[in-house]
Amino acid sequence: MADNTRLAREVGAKIKYLRQKRGLSQEALALSCDMNPAFLGHVERGMRSPTLNTLQRICDGLGITLTELLLTEPDEDHGSAGNAAAIQHVTDRMRQLTPNQAVHVAELVEQVCCLLEDAGQ
């Protein structure tokens, strides 16, 4: 049960982070998703666990995929919000590339990660 609550809080925090990053109010995002703003607030605070269909509507409103939403979560209490922001920045940039360019960038990222791991960083 605690894992479900933690997951709901993490997903909600990510939705809130992405909404704020895009300069959207809760009401604006909720209206674009055809949902009650109070319900969206409960989702953002981890008080409600939305269905996959509802998560997809939220993702559509944010202009992201469900995969992007679930890939990383900002956890401000543990200092990884900067990490989530960096990942989101790279994701946003990758979406602007052609599929072939994206494959090359992914290969470069993999090589850099391996180098960092080998260097102990």
Buried (B, 14 or more C-beta within 10 A) or exposed (E): EEEEEEBBBBBBBBBBBBBEBEEBEBEBBBBBBEBEBEBBBBBBEBEBBBEEEBBBBBBBBBEBBEEBBBBBBBBEEEEBBEBBBEBBEEBEEBEEEEEEEBEEBEEEEEEEEEEEEEEEE
